[in-house]
Amino acid sequence: MNEQSFSDRSDFEPLPNSAIVYRALLRKPWINEDTGLVQSEAYYLRKNKNEQGISVNIASACSPEQCAARFKKCYGVARLEVGVFAS
């Protein structure tokens, strides 16, 4: 999903496995200061906002710098690889 506003999730085409997306880290506590690793809280859905998924930017459409520049404060950008979770 992209930061652009769309009215319905069905507007999105599924991303292929191995596609790269960026997640803007908008809260300082989302990054562990000692390790530099992203905390799991950066990926939680906010139930009070009835979220259906996390906001990401598709790497083929923007750089990490462009992703961060969309916000007044951004503490970092996480790089994620899309894939199917197999248990």
C-alpha positions as CSV (number, residue, x, y, z in Angstrom):
1,M,0.0,0.0,0.0
2,N,1.2,3.4,-0.8
3,E,0.9,6.7,1.2
4,Q,-1.4,8.0,-1.6
5,S,-5.0,8.1,-0.6
6,F,-7.3,5.5,-2.0
7,S,-10.8,4.8,-1.0
8,D,-10.7,1.0,-1.0
9,R,-8.0,-1.7,-0.6
10,S,-9.3,-3.4,-3.8
11,D,-7.7,-0.5,-5.7
12,F,-4.3,-2.0,-5.1
13,E,-2.7,-4.7,-7.3
14,P,-1.0,-7.4,-5.3
15,L,2.7,-7.0,-5.1
16,P,4.9,-9.9,-6.3
17,N,7.0,-11.9,-3.8
18,S,10.4,-10.2,-3.3
19,A,9.1,-6.7,-4.1
20,I,10.7,-4.1,-1.8
21,V,8.6,-1.6,0.1
22,Y,9.6,1.2,2.6
23,R,7.9,1.9,5.9
24,A,8.5,5.4,7.3
25,L,9.4,5.3,11.0
26,L,7.5,8.3,12.4
27,R,8.0,7.7,16.1
28,K,11.4,7.7,17.7
29,P,10.7,4.8,20.1
30,W,10.2,2.6,17.0
31,I,14.0,2.4,16.6
32,N,16.1,0.7,19.4
33,E,18.8,3.3,20.1
34,D,21.3,0.6,21.2
35,T,20.9,-1.8,18.3
36,G,19.4,0.4,15.5
37,L,16.8,-2.3,14.9
38,V,13.2,-1.4,14.2
39,Q,10.8,-2.3,17.1
40,S,7.7,-4.4,16.3
41,E,5.5,-1.5,17.4
42,A,6.3,0.1,14.0
43,Y,4.1,-2.5,12.4
44,Y,1.1,-2.7,14.7
45,L,-2.3,-1.8,13.3
46,R,-4.1,1.0,15.2
47,K,-7.5,-0.6,16.0
48,N,-9.0,2.7,17.0
49,K,-8.4,3.9,13.4
50,N,-9.8,0.7,11.9
51,E,-6.7,0.1,9.9
52,Q,-6.6,-2.7,7.3
53,G,-2.8,-2.6,6.7
54,I,0.3,-0.6,7.3
55,S,1.3,2.3,5.0
56,V,4.3,1.7,2.8
57,N,5.8,3.1,-0.3
58,I,6.8,0.9,-3.2
59,A,10.6,1.0,-3.7
60,S,10.2,1.0,-7.5
61,A,8.2,4.2,-7.2
62,C,10.3,6.2,-4.7
63,S,13.6,6.2,-2.8
64,P,14.0,5.9,1.0
65,E,14.8,9.7,1.0
66,Q,11.5,10.5,-0.9
67,C,9.6,8.3,1.5
68,A,11.0,10.1,4.5
69,A,10.5,13.6,2.9
70,R,6.7,13.1,2.9
71,F,6.6,13.7,6.6
72,K,7.6,16.6,8.9
73,K,9.4,14.2,11.3
74,C,10.7,10.9,10.2
75,Y,13.3,9.0,12.3
76,G,14.2,6.4,9.6
77,V,12.9,4.2,6.8
78,A,12.6,0.4,7.1
79,R,13.1,-1.7,4.0
80,L,10.8,-4.7,3.8
81,E,10.6,-7.5,1.3
82,V,7.1,-8.7,0.4
83,G,6.5,-12.4,0.6
84,V,4.1,-15.0,1.7
85,F,4.5,-16.3,5.3
86,A,4.7,-20.1,5.4
87,S,4.2,-21.8,8.7
